Amino acid sequence: MDLSLTAVELGKKIKNKEISVVEAVTAYLDSMDAKEKDINAFITIDREGALKRAEKVQKLIDEGTLTGPLAGVPVAIKDNMCVDGMLTTCSSKILGNFKPTYTATAVEKLEAAGAIIVGKTNMDEFAMGSTTETSYYGATKNPWDLSRVPGGSSGGSAAAVSAEEVPYALGSDTGGSIRQPAGFCGVTGIKPTYGRVSRYGLIAYGSSLDQIGPLAKDVTDCATVLEVICGKDDKDSTSVEELGADFTSALVDDVKGMKIGIPKDYFGEGLDPEVKEAVMTAAKTLEAKGAILEEFDLSLVEYAIPAYYIIASAEASSNLERFDGVKYGYRTEQFRDLHNMYKKTRSEGFGAEVKRRIMLGSFVLSSGYYDAYYMKALRTKAMIKKAFDRAFEKYDVILGPVAPTTALKLGESLNDPIKMYLGDIYTVSVNLAGIPGISLPCGYDSKGLPIGLQLLGKHFDEKSIIRAAFSFEQTRPYKRPEYAVERGQKHA
């Protein structure tokens, strides 16, 4: 079977009876077997469950019950989304034995559409990191260069799609965790508007910032998946029923008259010249197709990183309080009393980066520092949102890079947390403002590594960024990493 098919293309072949669901699922499971020792994109692979589900889905397709574009297509789920009865670890020792008794709403919606879950993907522990190196289960490697990181925290999902272990995957985005790994791995990812997709069943990191979204090979797949998983959910009070969720209607090769703003702040010091050139070339390509480009000052960009890390860490320190060794998850073997059990369980169960952010969050929420740090960060967040609101009064879409550089070498930023945090400079503002963003490949650097283009839209206007991304994508055919090509030939 041709593993280079997109999810929608595979769905059509299954519907037309050119490929059976069992054949498709088996091909991807075999691909995982061949590649996982190198990539380490998965924590759990459910071969038996996936093949059983494939047989059931095939019957429903044959009966005419399942007719959607994703029916019978395999999918991988980031390991911070609950799936009933399937190990869900958040890549942490503290949840190393946790099997939920319920399924996340977004995953339920995919299953209702006929998707086949083949496994759970590796990630930075509790989504805290930008490289997928903080995982208790070891680092994920970038299929474009196995000596480099795939980005994070949804690095496992991005690498799995890039290496053709699955046609598409779900990730979560708290400060760029879908868009940045999509950029590093040469795939496409959408971070929807906050509230567009239910967070029920997503193990929380920063509750006011987290959002579930798709990673896939192209814009069509991402739009199709987003259409399935979005919508109001009574189990999540922050989810919104918003009209205009027919995202596939925006897959139109037409940007004539579209106003695109280019923030000068995103193209200054710290941006790799090759990344800048590729992104600006992409902007010129859209201009040649009829879009109107204009540079402008977004302002407040330099405050986005400190505001984001204060708010995210504060929310994390509260959200991760539940992991105490009492009800579920890891518990230390030897302890004197309840307080000692809490302390030892968390000391042994959490990794260094998670501990760092919990301590930072507890500090900024503590008496005497709450106003000086946390409240100031919240005011900055409100100002950043207003800055974007002003920009979207004038522009339909904002265009910029996803990250300052292409994929880093493994270990390059792990010992320098500040360097890792600064790598999120172009993505965290989107989560603070709650707006949608898409990342897609726009070129390659001199080392042959993918460069990501980021397009941002106003609240609940995913259609504009999908239309602009789709239009640009028509000028650049999807490119597979040599690793996927070589392994595909050997294990076809």
N, C-alpha and C positions, 0 to 999 in steps of 0.2 A: 504493500500500500504506500502511496505517496504521502509522506509525513509533512511535506511542505504545504499541504492544503490549509486554507484558513478554516476557522470553525464553521462559517456559513457555507463555504464550498463543500466541506465534508457533510454537513447537514443535508445539502441538496443531493449529494450522491447516495446518502442513506435513504432519503425519501424516494429517489428514483430506482432504488434497489440495485444500484451498481456496487455498493459495499454494504455488508450487513453490520449491525451494531456490534456484534461479537467480534467480527474481523477488525473493526476500527479500534475497539477497546484493547484487543490482544496486541495489535500493532504498536500502540502507544505504551502498553505495559512492557513489551519486549524492548522498546526503545529505552525505557527507564532502566531495565536490567543491564543494558549495554553501556549506559552513560553515567549511572549514578555514582559509581566508584570514583569518577573524576569530578563530577559536578556537585554532588551532595545537595541537590535542590529539595529533596524530600526528607521528612522525618518519618512519615508513615505512608506505606504503599498498600492499598487494600485490593490485591489481585482477586481474591476469592469473592469478596463482596461486589466488586465492579463487574465481574463476569456474570454473576447471578442477576444483578440489576440489568445488565445488557440484554439478557434473554427476556426479562419482563418487559423492558422498553420496546424491544423488537416486536413483541406481540401487540402492544398498544399502538405502535406505528402501523402495523399490518391491518389492525382493526379500524384504523382511521381516527382513533381517540387522540393520539398525539400528532399534531400537524405543524408545530412551530419550527422555526429555522434551526433551533439548537437540539431538537429531539435526537437522542442517540449519540450526541457528541460528548466525548470525555472532557472533564474539567478537573483542575486541581484547586484546592482551597487553602488559603494561608492559615497557618496553625494557631491563629488567635480567634478563629470563628468556630463556634461549637457545632459539632455534628453528633447526633444521638448515637451513643455507643462506640464512637471512634475516638481514639486517643487525641487529646487536645492539650498541648503542652506550653504554648507561647514560647517555645524554645528555651524553657527554663527547667532547672532541676526541681523547683518547688511544685511544678505541675506535671512531673514526669510520670505519674500514674493516674492522671485525671481523665475520666471518660464521662462526658456530660450525658444527662438524661433528656436533653432537648436539642433542637437544631436551630441555628440562626435563621432569621426570617429571609435574608437574602439567599441563603443556601436552599431553604425550603422552596423558594420561588423558582430557582434553577431546576430543582428536582421535579417540581410540578410541570416544568416545560420539557422534561425528558432528558435532562443532563445526567451524565454518569460520573459520580465522584470517584476518582482513581487514587486519591491520596491527599495528604496534608503537607504543605510546603514549609521549608526552613525559613527562618526570619531572625532578625535581631531580637534578643531576649526582651519580651514584653513590648516589642516594637521600638525599643530604645537604642537607636543607632542608625547609621547611614551606610553601612557596608556589609551587613549580614555576617559580621565576624564575632558579635557578642553572643551568638547562639551557644547554648550548652552542648549542642549536638555537632559542633564544629562549623567552620566557615563554608559558605557556598562559593563556588568558583564561577567566574564569568566565562560563558562559552566562547566568546571572542578571543580570550586569552586567559588560560587557566591559572596564570600567575597574578591575575587581577581580581578585584572585588566586583560583584554584580550590582553594587549599590544596596540601599536598604531603606526601610526595614523589610520591604516586600521582595527582597533579593531572590528568594527561593522561587517565588511565583514568576518573576521576570526571567530568571535563568531557565526555568522549566519550559517556558514558551519559546525562548530563544534557541534552546538546544533541541527543540521539537520532541520534548517528552510529553507535552500536552498541546492541544491547539489553542487553549486559552485558560486563564486562571483568575481567581479573585484575589485582590490584595486589599490593604487598608492604608489610608493616607492621613497622618496626623500633622506632618510638617513637610511633606514631599515624598512620602514613602511608597507611593505608586509611580509618580512622575519621574523621580530621579533614577530608580532602578530601570525603568522603561528606557530612559535616555542612555544609561550605561550599557544596556543589553541589546539595543537596537530594535526594540519593540514599541508598541503603542499602549498608552495607559491613560485612563480618565479618572480624575478626582472630581466627583460630582459636587454640586452645591450642597452645603451642610443642610441635612434634613431631607434631601432627595431620596436617600436609601436608608432604610431602617437599620439602626445599630443594635437591635435586639439580638443577643447571641454573640456579639463581638466583645471579647474580653477587653475591658476599657483600659486605655492608657491616659489620654487627655479627653475627657468626655465632651468638652465644648469644641474640640478640634477634629476628632476621629471621623472618618467617613470611608465606607466600603466602596470599591470600584473595580472595574475590569482591567486586566492586562491581556493583550492579544497581538496578533501579527499586523493587523491593520485597523483603520478607523471604522470600517463597516462592521467588523466583529465587535469592537468596543461599543458602538452605538446599539447594536442588536442586543448585546448582553445587558447594557444599562436599561434598555426598554423593559427587559424582563424583571430585573431586580428592584426597580424604583417603586415608589408609591407609599401612601399612608399606611402605618401599622399601629394598631391600638396598643401594642406592647411597647412602643417607643413614642413618648409624648413630643419628642423633637422632630419626628418625621412629619412630612407635609404632603398633602394631596395637591399637586400642582398640575394645572392643565399644560398641554404642550409636551407630553412625554413620548410622543411618537418620533423618537430621535432619528430613526432610519429615513424619515422624510427629508432630513437635512443633508442626506448624502447626495449633494448636487455639486457638480463641477462648475460653480459660478460664484465669483467674489466681486463681480463688477459693482463698483460704487461702495463696497464695504470699507469703512473707515478703520484703519489699524494704527493704534498708538504704539510707539516704541519708546519705552522709558530710558532716558539718558543715564539714569542712575544704575541701570543694569549692564551698562557697557563701559564701566570705568575700570579703576585699578583692581587687579586680582583676577580678571577674566582672561583666560588663555587666548592668545591671538588667533589660533586655528578655530577655536569654538566661536569667537566673535565673527570671523570671516564666514563660517558656514551658516550661522544664524542670519547675518545680514544678507547673504546670498539668497537664503530662503525668503526673506522679506522682499527682496527685489523680484523674485519669481512671482510672488503674489501680486506685486505691483504691476508686473507685465501682464497679469491676467485680469487687470482692471481694478484692483484694490487701491485705496488712497492711503499712502503712508505719511505719518507725521511724528516727529520726535517731540517729547514733552518731558517735564520734570514731574515724577511721581511723588517725590519727597518721602521722608520718614523711613526710607529703606534701611538706613544704618541702625535704626532702633528695632527693626523686626526681629533680629536674632535674640537680643536680650529679653525682649517682651515675650517672645515665644517660649524660650527655655524657662523663664520664671513661671509662666502660666501652666505650661505642660508639666513641669516638675511638681508644681503645687497640686495639680489635679492627680498626678500619678501617686504622690505620697498619700493622698486620701483613698484613691481607688485600690492601691495595692495593700492597704491595711487589712483587707479581708483574708490575705494569705498568711495564716498564723499557725497552721498545723493542727487545727482543731477539727474542722468539718471535712476537709478534703485536701488532697495533695500531700506533699512531703512533710514528714514530721521527724525531728531529730530523735535518735535512739536513746540517748541518755540525757536526763535533765533532772533538776532538783525540785522545781515547783513550776507553777503555771507561767510566771513571768520569765523564768529562765528558759522554759520550753519555747515561748514566743521568740525570745532573743536568739537562741541557738538555731531554731528552725529557719529563721530569716537570714541569719548569718551564713548558714550552710546552703540554703536553698536559692538565694539570689546571687547573681553575678556582680562583678565590680561596677559596670555601667549603671545597672538598676539601683544598686546601693547609692551610687553617687547622686543620681537624680532624686531618689527618695529623701536623702539628706538635704539636698538643695531645696526641695519642695517643702520639707518640714521647717527649714530655716526661714524661708520667705513668708511662711504662714504663722510664724511664732510671734508671740507678744513683743511689741517694740519694733518689729521689722515688717509687719503686715502692711502698714500704710506706706512705708518707705519703698517697698519692693513690689508686693503683689498688687496693691491698689493702683500704683503708678503704671504697672504693666497693663492692667485692665484699661486704664485711661488711654495708654498708647495704642492698645488694640482697637479701641473705638475711633481714634484718630486715623489709624491706618485704613479702617473700613470707610471712613469719610473721604479719604484721599482717593480710594478706588471708585467710590460713588461719583465723585467729581469727574474723574477720568472717563467713566462710562456715560456721562452726560454728553461727551464729545465723541467717544470712540465705540465701535461695535465690539472690537477685540483688541487685547493688548498682547504684543509679541515680544518674546525675549528668550534667553537661554534657559535650560533646565538646571545646569550646574556650571561652576566656573571652569571645570576641567573635564576631560574624559575619565574613564574608570581608573582608579588608583591601584597601585600595587598592593597586594595583600600585606597587611601589617603596617602600611605607610602612615595611617592616621589613628590606628588603634591605641598607640601609646601617647597620642597627643589629642585629647578630647576637644580642645578648643579648635584645632584644625578641622576636625570632623564636624563640629557645630557650624563653623563658618561656611562649610560646603553647602549648607542649606539656605544660603542667602537669598536665592531667587525663588524658593518654593514656600517658605514658612508664612509669608505675608498672605498667601492665598487662603491658608487655613485660618489665620487670624481674622480675615475679612469674610470667610465663609463662602467664597465664590468658586465657580468651577474652573478647572484647568485640564488641558490635555497635553501630553508629551508624545512626540513622534520623531522618528529619525530624519535628520536633514542633511547628513553628510558624514564624513569620516576624517579623522586626523591623520598625520603622517605615519602613525603606527598602525593604521587600519582600524582603529577603534571607533565605534559609533558616537555621533554627536546628536544630542537631543534638542529639538525645538519645542518651546512651550508657548501655548496660546491660552489666554485667560478671557473669561466672559463675565458679564454681570450676573447677579443672582438669578438662578433658574433659567438662564439663557445658554444651556448646553448646546442648543441647535446652532448658534453662531460659530462657536469654536469647532464644532463637528463639521460644519460646512466649509470653514476656512481650512481645517486640517485635511479634509477629504480632497478639496481642490488642489492643495499643495501636493498631496500624496500621489495624485495622478501624474505628476512630473517625475516621480522617483519610485520605481518598482521596488518592492520589498526585497531586501538582501539577506541571505542566510549566512551565519558564521561558518567558516571553513570546517570547524569542529562538527557541526550538525551535518554538513554535506558529506564529510568523510565517513562519519559513523552511520549516516543514512545509507550510504553505498555498501558498507560492510555488513549491515544488519537489516537490509531491506527484506 
